[in-house]
Amino acid sequence: MKISTKGRYALRMMLDLAEHQDDGYVSLNAIAQRQEISKKYLEQIVPILNSAGYLLTSRGSQGGYRLAQLPVEYTVGGLLRLTESGLNPVPCLEQQPNPCRRSADCPTLPVWQGLSRVIAEYLDGITLQDILEQHNQACVNDYVI
């Protein structure tokens, strides 16, 4: 499984909004500058996040975006499922029931199912809040006397 640029940038955008949640609505320009991501690319990601109810929007000169919920409510798994159209390591696991004509006799299917389960459990166990706390802790410990 390979995470696309869209998935990585969506995660960075959501983390930026989580980090600046006390600033009110944040403009795409501000996010683009801080994250060094093209504003046009972010404009492609916003509708995906917006339609899933991940963002609140405000128009006007003080407008922008903010998280619809607290950072602890968003998992990396949930976000990547939106942008990556699934987290399965092989195509045959993307539909239920499994459409592969060999699934009943496939000796490798349990391997892929196990990998899919481990990926989902790992990514669903990480929230935006977890990432922010881990990053903040690393910054606190990064000092020189």
DSSP file (Angstrom, degrees, kcal/mol; ACC not computed):
  #  RESIDUE AA STRUCTURE BP1 BP2  ACC     N-H-->O    O-->H-N    N-H-->O    O-->H-N    TCO  KAPPA ALPHA  PHI   PSI    X-CA   Y-CA   Z-CA
    1    1 A M              0   0    0      0, 0.0     2,-0.4     0, 0.0    86,-0.0   0.000 360.0 360.0 360.0 134.7    0.0    0.0    0.0
    2    2 A K        -     0   0    0     87,-0.0     2,-0.4     0, 0.0     0, 0.0  -0.991 360.0-134.4-126.3 128.7    1.3    3.4   -0.9
    3    3 A I        -     0   0    0     -2,-0.4    84,-0.0     1,-0.1    81,-0.0  -0.682  26.7-131.8 -84.0 130.5   -0.2    6.6    0.4
    4    4 A S     >  -     0   0    0     -2,-0.4     4,-2.3     1,-0.1     5,-0.2  -0.198  22.7-104.9 -76.3 168.7   -0.8    9.2   -2.3
    5    5 A T  H  > S+     0   0    0      1,-0.2     4,-3.0     2,-0.2     5,-0.3   0.885 121.7  58.4 -58.2 -39.5    0.2   12.9   -2.2
    6    6 A K  H  > S+     0   0    0      1,-0.2     4,-2.2     2,-0.2    -1,-0.2   0.919 107.5  45.6 -59.0 -44.6   -3.5   13.7   -1.7
    7    7 A G  H  > S+     0   0    0      2,-0.2     4,-1.9     1,-0.2    -1,-0.2   0.910 114.6  47.1 -65.9 -43.2   -3.6   11.6    1.5
    8    8 A R  H  X S+     0   0    0     -4,-2.3     4,-2.1     1,-0.2    -2,-0.2   0.919 114.9  46.0 -65.6 -43.2   -0.3   13.0    2.9
    9    9 A Y  H  X S+     0   0    0     -4,-3.0     4,-2.6     2,-0.2    -2,-0.2   0.861 109.6  54.5 -69.6 -35.2   -1.3   16.6    2.2
   10   10 A A  H  X S+     0   0    0     -4,-2.2     4,-2.5    -5,-0.3    -1,-0.2   0.913 109.5  48.2 -63.2 -41.3   -4.8   16.1    3.6
   11   11 A L  H  X S+     0   0    0     -4,-1.9     4,-2.4     2,-0.2    -2,-0.2   0.916 112.0  48.8 -64.7 -42.7   -3.2   14.8    6.8
   12   12 A R  H  X S+     0   0    0     -4,-2.1     4,-2.3     2,-0.2    -2,-0.2   0.896 111.6  50.0 -63.8 -39.6   -0.9   17.8    6.9
   13   13 A M  H  X S+     0   0    0     -4,-2.6     4,-2.4     2,-0.2    -2,-0.2   0.929 111.7  47.5 -64.1 -45.3   -3.8   20.2    6.4
   14   14 A M  H  X S+     0   0    0     -4,-2.5     4,-2.3     1,-0.2    -2,-0.2   0.884 112.0  50.3 -65.2 -38.2   -5.8   18.6    9.1
   15   15 A L  H  X S+     0   0    0     -4,-2.4     4,-2.7     2,-0.2    -1,-0.2   0.894 109.1  51.9 -65.1 -39.4   -2.8   18.7   11.5
   16   16 A D  H  X S+     0   0    0     -4,-2.3     4,-1.7     2,-0.2    -2,-0.2   0.928 111.1  47.0 -62.4 -44.7   -2.3   22.4   10.7
   17   17 A L  H  < S+     0   0    0     -4,-2.4    50,-0.2     2,-0.2    -2,-0.2   0.888 112.3  50.4 -64.2 -38.4   -5.9   23.2   11.4
   18   18 A A  H >< S+     0   0    0     -4,-2.3     3,-1.1     1,-0.2    -2,-0.2   0.909 110.4  49.5 -65.0 -41.3   -5.7   21.2   14.7
   19   19 A E  H 3< S+     0   0    0     -4,-2.7     3,-0.3     1,-0.2    -1,-0.2   0.815 119.7  37.5 -67.2 -29.9   -2.6   23.0   15.7
   20   20 A H  T >< S+     0   0    0     -4,-1.7     3,-1.8    -5,-0.2    -1,-0.2   0.006  77.1 121.4-110.7  26.6   -4.2   26.4   15.0
   21   21 A Q  G X  S+     0   0    0     -3,-1.1     3,-0.8     1,-0.3    -1,-0.2   0.764  72.4  57.1 -64.3 -25.0   -7.7   25.6   16.2
   22   22 A D  G 3  S+     0   0    0     -3,-0.3    -1,-0.3     1,-0.2     3,-0.1   0.530  92.3  72.5 -82.1  -4.3   -7.6   28.4   18.7
   23   23 A D  G <  S-     0   0    0     -3,-1.8     2,-0.2     1,-0.3    -1,-0.2   0.411  99.3-130.5 -88.2   1.5   -7.0   30.9   15.9
   24   24 A G    <   +     0   0    0     -3,-0.8    -1,-0.3    -4,-0.1     2,-0.3  -0.595  69.2   4.2  82.8-148.1  -10.5   30.7   14.6
   25   25 A Y  S    S-     0   0    0     37,-0.3     2,-0.4    -2,-0.2    41,-0.2  -0.562  73.6-150.2 -76.1 134.6  -11.0   30.2   10.9
   26   26 A V  B     -A   65   0A   0     39,-2.9    39,-2.8    -2,-0.3     2,-0.1  -0.892  11.2-126.8-111.4 132.4   -7.7   29.6    9.0
   27   27 A S     >  -     0   0    0     -2,-0.4     4,-1.9    37,-0.2     5,-0.2  -0.389  16.0-124.3 -75.9 153.6   -7.2   30.6    5.4
   28   28 A L  H  > S+     0   0    0      1,-0.2     4,-3.2     2,-0.2     5,-0.2   0.849 112.4  60.4 -62.9 -33.7   -5.9   28.2    2.8
   29   29 A N  H  > S+     0   0    0      2,-0.2     4,-2.4     1,-0.2    -1,-0.2   0.925 104.8  47.8 -59.0 -44.1   -3.2   30.7    2.0
   30   30 A A  H  > S+     0   0    0      2,-0.2     4,-2.4     1,-0.2     5,-0.2   0.915 114.4  45.8 -64.3 -43.3   -1.9   30.4    5.6
   31   31 A I  H  X S+     0   0    0     -4,-1.9     4,-2.8     2,-0.2     5,-0.2   0.939 112.2  51.5 -64.1 -46.3   -2.0   26.6    5.6
   32   32 A A  H  X>S+     0   0    0     -4,-3.2     5,-1.7     1,-0.2     4,-1.0   0.896 112.4  46.1 -58.8 -42.0   -0.3   26.5    2.1
   33   33 A Q  H  <5S+     0   0    0     -4,-2.4     3,-0.3    -5,-0.2    -1,-0.2   0.942 115.4  44.4 -67.5 -47.7    2.5   28.8    3.3
   34   34 A R  H  <5S+     0   0    0     -4,-2.4    -2,-0.2     1,-0.2    -1,-0.2   0.890 122.5  37.5 -64.7 -38.8    3.1   27.0    6.6
   35   35 A Q  H  <5S-     0   0    0     -4,-2.8    -1,-0.2    -5,-0.2    -2,-0.2   0.521 103.0-127.8 -92.1  -5.9    2.9   23.5    5.0
   36   36 A E  T  <5 +     0   0    0     -4,-1.0     2,-0.4    -3,-0.3    -3,-0.2   0.938  62.6 137.8  54.5  50.1    4.7   24.5    1.8
   37   37 A I      < -     0   0    0     -5,-1.7    -1,-0.2    -6,-0.2    -2,-0.1  -0.956  62.8 -99.7-122.8 141.5    1.8   23.0   -0.3
   38   38 A S     >  -     0   0    0     -2,-0.4     4,-2.0     1,-0.2     3,-0.2  -0.371  22.7-137.9 -59.7 133.7    0.3   24.6   -3.3
   39   39 A K  H  > S+     0   0    0      1,-0.2     4,-2.3     2,-0.2     5,-0.2   0.878 105.4  57.8 -61.0 -37.0   -3.0   26.4   -2.5
   40   40 A K  H  > S+     0   0    0      1,-0.2     4,-0.8     2,-0.2    -1,-0.2   0.872 105.0  50.1 -62.1 -36.4   -4.4   24.9   -5.7
   41   41 A Y  H >> S+     0   0    0      1,-0.2     4,-1.0     2,-0.2     3,-0.9   0.917 109.6  50.4 -68.1 -41.7   -3.7   21.4   -4.4
   42   42 A L  H 3X S+     0   0    0     -4,-2.0     4,-2.3     1,-0.2     3,-0.5   0.868 102.8  61.1 -62.8 -35.4   -5.4   22.2   -1.1
   43   43 A E  H 3< S+     0   0    0     -4,-2.3    -1,-0.2     1,-0.2    -2,-0.2   0.761 103.2  51.5 -63.3 -24.0   -8.4   23.5   -3.0
   44   44 A Q  H << S+     0   0    0     -3,-0.9     4,-0.4    -4,-0.8    -1,-0.2   0.755 111.7  46.3 -80.3 -26.4   -8.8   20.0   -4.4
   45   45 A I  H >X S+     0   0    0     -4,-1.0     4,-1.9    -3,-0.5     3,-0.6   0.827  97.3  71.6 -84.5 -34.4   -8.6   18.4   -1.0
   46   46 A V  H 3X S+     0   0    0     -4,-2.3     4,-3.2     1,-0.2     5,-0.2   0.883  93.6  53.3 -54.0 -47.1  -11.1   20.7    0.7
   47   47 A P  H 3> S+     0   0    0      0, 0.0     4,-2.5     0, 0.0    -1,-0.2   0.864 108.5  51.3 -60.4 -33.3  -14.2   19.4   -1.0
   48   48 A I  H <> S+     0   0    0     -3,-0.6     4,-1.0    -4,-0.4    -2,-0.2   0.946 116.1  39.8 -64.9 -48.3  -13.4   15.8    0.1
   49   49 A L  H  <>S+     0   0    0     -4,-1.9     5,-2.6     1,-0.2     6,-0.6   0.870 116.3  51.8 -69.1 -37.5  -12.9   16.9    3.7
   50   50 A N  H ><5S+     0   0    0     -4,-3.2     3,-1.6    -5,-0.2    -2,-0.2   0.922 107.3  50.4 -66.1 -45.9  -15.9   19.2    3.6
   51   51 A S  H 3<5S+     0   0    0     -4,-2.5    -1,-0.2     1,-0.3    -2,-0.2   0.757 108.1  54.7 -67.8 -22.6  -18.4   16.7    2.2
   52   52 A A  T 3<5S-     0   0    0     -4,-1.0    -1,-0.3    -5,-0.2    -2,-0.2   0.474 117.5-113.8 -86.5  -2.5  -17.3   14.2    4.9
   53   53 A G  T < 5S+     0   0    0     -3,-1.6    -3,-0.2    -4,-0.2    -2,-0.1   0.692  81.0 125.3  80.1  18.3  -18.1   16.8    7.6
   54   54 A Y      < +     0   0    0     -5,-2.6    14,-2.0    -6,-0.2    15,-0.4   0.712  65.3  49.4 -80.7 -20.9  -14.5   17.2    8.7
   55   55 A L  E     -B   67   0A   0     -6,-0.6     2,-0.4    12,-0.2    12,-0.2  -0.867  61.3-150.1-124.0 151.7  -14.4   21.0    8.2
   56   56 A L  E     -B   66   0A   0     10,-2.8    10,-1.7    -2,-0.3     2,-0.3  -0.935  26.3-156.2-108.5 142.5  -16.4   24.1    9.1
   57   57 A T  E     -B   65   0A   0     -2,-0.4     2,-0.4     8,-0.2     8,-0.2  -0.898  14.5-172.2-123.7 151.5  -16.1   26.9    6.6
   58   58 A S  E     -B   64   0A   0      6,-2.0     6,-1.9    -2,-0.3     2,-0.2  -0.995  13.9-147.1-139.7 134.0  -16.6   30.6    6.8
   59   59 A R        +     0   0    0     -2,-0.4     3,-0.3     4,-0.2     2,-0.2  -0.535  52.0  52.9 -95.7 165.2  -16.6   33.0    3.8
   60   60 A G  S >  S-     0   0    0     -2,-0.2     3,-1.7     1,-0.2    -2,-0.1  -0.458 102.6 -45.9 106.5-177.2  -15.4   36.6    3.7
   61   61 A S  T 3  S+     0   0    0      1,-0.3    -1,-0.2    -2,-0.2    -2,-0.0   0.794 140.7  38.4 -65.0 -29.3  -12.3   38.5    4.6
   62   62 A Q  T 3  S+     0   0    0     -3,-0.3    -1,-0.3     2,-0.1   -37,-0.3   0.183  99.6 117.9-102.0  15.4  -11.9   36.7    7.9
   63   63 A G    <   +     0   0    0     -3,-1.7     2,-0.3   -39,-0.1    -4,-0.2  -0.065  24.0 110.3 -78.0 178.3  -13.1   33.4    6.5
   64   64 A G  E     - B   0  58A   0     -6,-1.9    -6,-2.0   -37,-0.1     2,-0.3  -0.992  58.8 -54.1 154.5-147.3  -11.3   30.1    6.1
   65   65 A Y  E     +AB  26  57A   0    -39,-2.8   -39,-2.9    -2,-0.3     2,-0.3  -0.903  37.0 171.9-131.3 153.9  -11.5   26.6    7.6
   66   66 A R  E     - B   0  56A   0    -10,-1.7   -10,-2.8    -2,-0.3     2,-0.1  -0.966  44.1 -82.2-152.0 164.1  -11.5   25.0   11.0
   67   67 A L  E     - B   0  55A   0     -2,-0.3   -12,-0.2   -50,-0.2   -13,-0.1  -0.446  26.1-145.7 -68.9 140.4  -12.0   21.5   12.3
   68   68 A A  S    S+     0   0    0    -14,-2.0     2,-0.2    -2,-0.1   -13,-0.1   0.723  84.2  22.1 -76.9 -22.2  -15.7   20.5   12.8
   69   69 A Q  S    S-     0   0    0    -15,-0.4   -13,-0.1     1,-0.1    -2,-0.1  -0.768 101.2 -73.2-133.0 178.0  -14.7   18.4   15.8
   70   70 A L    >   -     0   0    0     -2,-0.2     3,-2.2     1,-0.1     4,-0.3  -0.412  47.2-111.0 -71.0 152.5  -11.9   18.2   18.3
   71   71 A P  G >  S+     0   0    0      0, 0.0     3,-1.2     0, 0.0    57,-1.0   0.783 116.1  65.2 -56.3 -28.2   -8.6   16.8   17.1
   72   72 A V  G 3  S+     0   0    0      1,-0.2    58,-0.0    56,-0.2    -2,-0.0   0.688  94.0  61.9 -68.4 -16.9   -9.1   13.7   19.3
   73   73 A E  G <  S+     0   0    0     -3,-2.2     2,-0.5    54,-0.1    -1,-0.2   0.593  90.4  78.1 -84.7 -12.0  -12.1   12.8   17.1
   74   74 A Y    <   -     0   0    0     -3,-1.2    54,-1.8    -4,-0.3     2,-0.3  -0.871  62.9-163.6-105.6 124.9  -10.2   12.4   13.9
   75   75 A T  B  >  -C  127   0B   0     -2,-0.5     4,-2.1    52,-0.2    52,-0.2  -0.752  27.7-127.5-102.0 154.3   -8.2    9.3   13.2
   76   76 A V  H  > S+     0   0    0     50,-2.6     4,-2.7    47,-0.7     5,-0.2   0.891 112.0  55.7 -62.6 -39.0   -5.5    8.9   10.5
   77   77 A G  H  > S+     0   0    0     46,-2.0     4,-2.1    49,-0.4    -1,-0.2   0.926 107.1  47.7 -59.6 -46.6   -7.3    5.8    9.3
   78   78 A G  H  > S+     0   0    0     45,-0.2     4,-1.3     1,-0.2    -1,-0.2   0.908 113.3  48.2 -61.7 -42.8  -10.6    7.7    8.8
   79   79 A L  H  X S+     0   0    0     -4,-2.1     4,-1.7     1,-0.2     3,-0.2   0.916 112.2  47.9 -65.3 -44.1   -8.8   10.5    7.0
   80   80 A L  H  X S+     0   0    0     -4,-2.7     4,-2.9     1,-0.2     6,-0.4   0.821 104.9  59.6 -70.1 -29.7   -6.9    8.2    4.7
   81   81 A R  H  X S+     0   0    0     -4,-2.1     4,-0.7    -5,-0.2     5,-0.4   0.867 106.8  49.3 -63.7 -33.7  -10.0    6.2    3.8
   82   82 A L  H  < S+     0   0    0     -4,-1.3    -2,-0.2    -3,-0.2    -1,-0.2   0.927 121.9  31.1 -67.4 -44.6  -11.5    9.4    2.5
   83   83 A T  H  < S+     0   0    0     -4,-1.7    -2,-0.2     1,-0.2   -76,-0.2   0.733 125.7  40.7 -90.7 -23.9   -8.5   10.4    0.4
   84   84 A E  H  < S-     0   0    0     -4,-2.9    -3,-0.2    -5,-0.2    -1,-0.2   0.428  98.0-126.6-104.9  -0.9   -7.2    7.0   -0.6
   85   85 A S  S  < S-     0   0    0     -4,-0.7    -4,-0.2    -5,-0.2    -3,-0.1   0.910  80.4 -11.7  50.7  47.0  -10.5    5.2   -1.2
   86   86 A G        -     0   0    0     -5,-0.4     8,-0.1    -6,-0.4    -4,-0.0  -0.300  58.4-124.0 118.9 161.3   -9.5    2.4    1.1
   87   87 A L        +     0   0    0     -2,-0.1    -1,-0.1     3,-0.1    32,-0.1   0.248  59.8 131.6-120.7   8.6   -6.6    1.1    3.0
   88   88 A N        -     0   0    0      1,-0.1    25,-0.1     3,-0.1     6,-0.1  -0.393  53.1-142.9 -70.7 140.2   -6.6   -2.5    1.7
   89   89 A P  S    S+     0   0    0      0, 0.0    -1,-0.1     0, 0.0    24,-0.1   0.698  85.6  35.4 -76.0 -18.5   -3.2   -3.9    0.6
   90   90 A V  S >  S-     0   0    0     22,-0.1     3,-1.5     1,-0.1     4,-0.2  -0.980  80.4-123.6-135.8 148.6   -4.8   -5.8   -2.3
   91   91 A P  G >  S+     0   0    0      0, 0.0     3,-1.9     0, 0.0     4,-0.3   0.795 102.6  70.0 -61.4 -30.2   -7.7   -5.1   -4.6
   92   92 A C  G 3  S+     0   0    0      1,-0.3     3,-0.4     2,-0.1     8,-0.3   0.678  95.3  55.8 -66.9 -13.8   -9.7   -8.3   -3.8
   93   93 A L  G <  S+     0   0    0     -3,-1.5    -1,-0.3     1,-0.2     5,-0.0   0.471  84.4  84.8 -92.9  -1.6  -10.4   -7.0   -0.3
   94   94 A E  S <  S+     0   0    0     -3,-1.9     2,-0.4    -4,-0.2    -1,-0.2   0.694  89.8  47.9 -76.4 -17.9  -12.0   -3.7   -1.4
   95   95 A Q  S    S-     0   0    0     -3,-0.4    -1,-0.0    -4,-0.3     0, 0.0  -0.938  83.6-116.4-124.7 146.9  -15.4   -5.3   -1.9
   96   96 A Q  S    S+     0   0    0     -2,-0.4     2,-0.2     2,-0.1    -3,-0.0  -0.995 101.8  37.7-124.5 126.7  -17.6   -7.5    0.3
   97   97 A P  S    S-     0   0    0      0, 0.0    -1,-0.0     0, 0.0    -4,-0.0   0.553 110.7-108.5 -70.8 161.1  -18.3  -10.2   -0.5
   98   98 A N        -     0   0    0     -2,-0.2    -2,-0.1     1,-0.2    -5,-0.1  -0.412  26.1-156.2 -61.4 121.1  -14.9  -10.8   -2.1
   99   99 A P        +     0   0    0      0, 0.0     2,-0.2     0, 0.0    -1,-0.2   0.586  55.6 115.1 -79.4  -9.1  -15.4  -10.8   -5.9
  100  100 A C    >   -     0   0    0     -8,-0.3     3,-1.5     1,-0.2     4,-0.3  -0.418  62.4-145.1 -66.8 128.8  -12.3  -12.9   -6.7
  101  101 A R  T 3  S+     0   0    0      1,-0.3     3,-0.3    -2,-0.2    -1,-0.2   0.696 100.5  51.4 -67.0 -17.2  -13.2  -16.2   -8.2
  102  102 A R  T >> S+     0   0    0      1,-0.2     3,-1.3     2,-0.1     4,-1.0   0.447  77.4 102.3 -96.4  -2.0  -10.3  -17.8   -6.3
  103  103 A S  T <4 S+     0   0    0     -3,-1.5     3,-0.4     1,-0.3    -1,-0.2   0.821  77.2  55.5 -57.4 -34.6  -11.1  -16.4   -2.9
  104  104 A A  T 34 S+     0   0    0     -4,-0.3    -1,-0.3    -3,-0.3    -2,-0.1   0.820 122.1  28.2 -67.2 -29.7  -12.5  -19.7   -1.6
  105  105 A D  T <4 S+     0   0    0     -3,-1.3    -1,-0.2    -4,-0.1    -2,-0.2   0.305  87.8 125.3-112.2   7.0   -9.3  -21.5   -2.4
  106  106 A C     <  -     0   0    0     -4,-1.0     3,-0.5    -3,-0.4    -3,-0.0  -0.560  40.8-166.5 -76.4 115.7   -6.7  -18.7   -2.1
  107  107 A P  S    S+     0   0    0      0, 0.0     4,-0.2     0, 0.0    -1,-0.2   0.720  87.9  50.6 -73.4 -18.5   -4.0  -19.7    0.3
  108  108 A T  S >> S+     0   0    0      1,-0.2     4,-1.8     2,-0.1     3,-0.7   0.594  83.3  89.8 -94.0 -11.2   -2.7  -16.1    0.5
  109  109 A L  H 3> S+     0   0    0     -3,-0.5     4,-2.6     1,-0.3     5,-0.2   0.893  84.8  53.3 -55.1 -44.3   -6.0  -14.4    1.3
  110  110 A P  H 3> S+     0   0    0      0, 0.0     4,-2.3     0, 0.0    -1,-0.3   0.852 106.2  54.9 -60.6 -31.7   -5.6  -14.8    5.1
  111  111 A V  H <> S+     0   0    0     -3,-0.7     4,-2.4    -4,-0.2    -2,-0.2   0.950 111.5  42.9 -63.1 -48.4   -2.2  -13.1    4.8
  112  112 A W  H  X S+     0   0    0     -4,-1.8     4,-2.5     1,-0.2    -1,-0.2   0.859 113.4  52.2 -68.5 -36.2   -3.8  -10.1    3.0
  113  113 A Q  H  X S+     0   0    0     -4,-2.6     4,-2.2    -5,-0.2    -1,-0.2   0.907 111.0  47.9 -65.6 -40.8   -6.8  -10.0    5.4
  114  114 A G  H  X S+     0   0    0     -4,-2.3     4,-2.4    -5,-0.2    -2,-0.2   0.917 112.3  48.4 -64.8 -43.7   -4.4  -10.0    8.4
  115  115 A L  H  X S+     0   0    0     -4,-2.4     4,-2.6     1,-0.2     5,-0.2   0.916 110.9  51.2 -62.3 -43.0   -2.3   -7.2    6.9
  116  116 A S  H  X S+     0   0    0     -4,-2.5     4,-2.5     1,-0.2    -1,-0.2   0.906 110.5  49.4 -60.4 -41.9   -5.4   -5.2    6.2
  117  117 A R  H  X S+     0   0    0     -4,-2.2     4,-2.7     2,-0.2    -1,-0.2   0.906 111.5  48.4 -64.4 -43.1   -6.6   -5.7    9.8
  118  118 A V  H  X S+     0   0    0     -4,-2.4     4,-2.3     2,-0.2    -2,-0.2   0.912 112.3  49.0 -65.2 -42.6   -3.2   -4.6   11.2
  119  119 A I  H  X S+     0   0    0     -4,-2.6     4,-2.8     2,-0.2     5,-0.3   0.947 113.9  46.0 -60.7 -49.0   -3.1   -1.5    9.0
  120  120 A A  H  X S+     0   0    0     -4,-2.5     4,-2.6     1,-0.2     5,-0.2   0.923 113.1  48.7 -62.7 -45.5   -6.6   -0.5   10.0
  121  121 A E  H  X S+     0   0    0     -4,-2.7     4,-0.7     2,-0.2    -1,-0.2   0.910 114.6  46.3 -62.2 -41.3   -6.0   -1.1   13.7
  122  122 A Y  H >< S+     0   0    0     -4,-2.3     3,-0.7    -5,-0.2    -2,-0.2   0.966 117.6  40.1 -65.7 -53.1   -2.8    0.9   13.6
  123  123 A L  H >< S+     0   0    0     -4,-2.8   -46,-2.0     1,-0.3     3,-1.0   0.828 114.2  53.4 -69.8 -31.4   -4.1    3.9   11.6
  124  124 A D  H 3< S+     0   0    0     -4,-2.6    -1,-0.3    -5,-0.3    -2,-0.2   0.656 103.3  60.2 -75.4 -14.2   -7.5    3.9   13.4
  125  125 A G  T << S+     0   0    0     -4,-0.7     2,-0.5    -3,-0.7    -1,-0.2   0.425  91.7  78.6 -91.2   0.8   -5.6    4.1   16.7
  126  126 A I    <   -     0   0    0     -3,-1.0   -50,-2.6    -4,-0.2   -49,-0.4  -0.947  61.4-171.7-114.9 122.2   -3.8    7.4   15.9
  127  127 A T  B  >  -C   75   0B   0     -2,-0.5     4,-1.9   -52,-0.2   -52,-0.2  -0.624  39.3-109.9-103.0 166.3   -5.7   10.6   16.3
  128  128 A L  H  > S+     0   0    0    -54,-1.8     4,-2.5   -57,-1.0   -56,-0.2   0.889 122.1  56.2 -58.4 -38.4   -4.7   14.1   15.2
  129  129 A Q  H  > S+     0   0    0    -58,-0.9     4,-2.7   -55,-0.3    -1,-0.2   0.901 103.9  52.8 -61.6 -41.5   -4.4   14.9   18.9
  130  130 A D  H  > S+     0   0    0      2,-0.2     4,-2.5     1,-0.2    -1,-0.2   0.918 110.2  47.7 -59.4 -44.1   -1.9   12.0   19.3
  131  131 A I  H  X S+     0   0    0     -4,-1.9     4,-2.5     2,-0.2    -2,-0.2   0.923 112.3  48.9 -65.5 -44.1    0.3   13.3   16.5
  132  132 A L  H  X S+     0   0    0     -4,-2.5     4,-2.9     1,-0.2     5,-0.2   0.926 112.7  47.7 -61.3 -44.6    0.2   16.9   17.9
  133  133 A E  H  X S+     0   0    0     -4,-2.7     4,-2.4     2,-0.2    -2,-0.2   0.906 112.3  49.0 -64.2 -41.3    1.1   15.6   21.4
  134  134 A Q  H  X S+     0   0    0     -4,-2.5     4,-2.0    -5,-0.2    -1,-0.2   0.915 113.7  46.5 -64.2 -42.3    4.0   13.5   20.1
  135  135 A H  H  X S+     0   0    0     -4,-2.5     4,-2.1     2,-0.2    -2,-0.2   0.923 112.7  49.1 -66.2 -44.4    5.3   16.3   18.0
  136  136 A N  H  X S+     0   0    0     -4,-2.9     4,-2.0     1,-0.2    -2,-0.2   0.880 110.6  51.0 -62.8 -38.3    5.1   18.8   20.9
  137  137 A Q  H  X S+     0   0    0     -4,-2.4     4,-1.8     2,-0.2    -1,-0.2   0.890 109.2  50.6 -66.3 -39.4    6.8   16.3   23.3
  138  138 A A  H  < S+     0   0    0     -4,-2.0     4,-0.3     1,-0.2    -2,-0.2   0.879 110.9  49.5 -65.8 -36.9    9.6   15.9   20.7
  139  139 A C  H >< S+     0   0    0     -4,-2.1     3,-0.8     1,-0.2    -2,-0.2   0.866 108.4  52.9 -69.0 -36.4   10.0   19.7   20.5
  140  140 A V  H 3< S+     0   0    0     -4,-2.0    -2,-0.2     1,-0.2    -1,-0.2   0.884 110.7  47.5 -64.9 -38.6   10.1   20.0   24.3
  141  141 A N  T 3< S+     0   0    0     -4,-1.8     2,-1.1     1,-0.2    -1,-0.2   0.461  92.2  87.6 -82.5  -0.6   12.9   17.4   24.5
  142  142 A D    <   +     0   0    0     -3,-0.8     2,-0.3    -4,-0.3    -1,-0.2  -0.636  62.1 120.5-101.4  76.1   14.9   19.2   21.7
  143  143 A Y        -     0   0    0     -2,-1.1     2,-0.4     0, 0.0    -3,-0.0  -0.943  46.4-148.3-136.4 158.0   16.9   21.7   23.7
  144  144 A V              0   0    0     -2,-0.3    -2,-0.0     1,-0.1     0, 0.0  -0.982 360.0 360.0-128.2 137.4   20.6   22.4   24.2
  145  145 A I              0   0    0     -2,-0.4    -1,-0.1     0, 0.0     0, 0.0   0.390 360.0 360.0-103.5 360.0   22.2   23.9   27.2
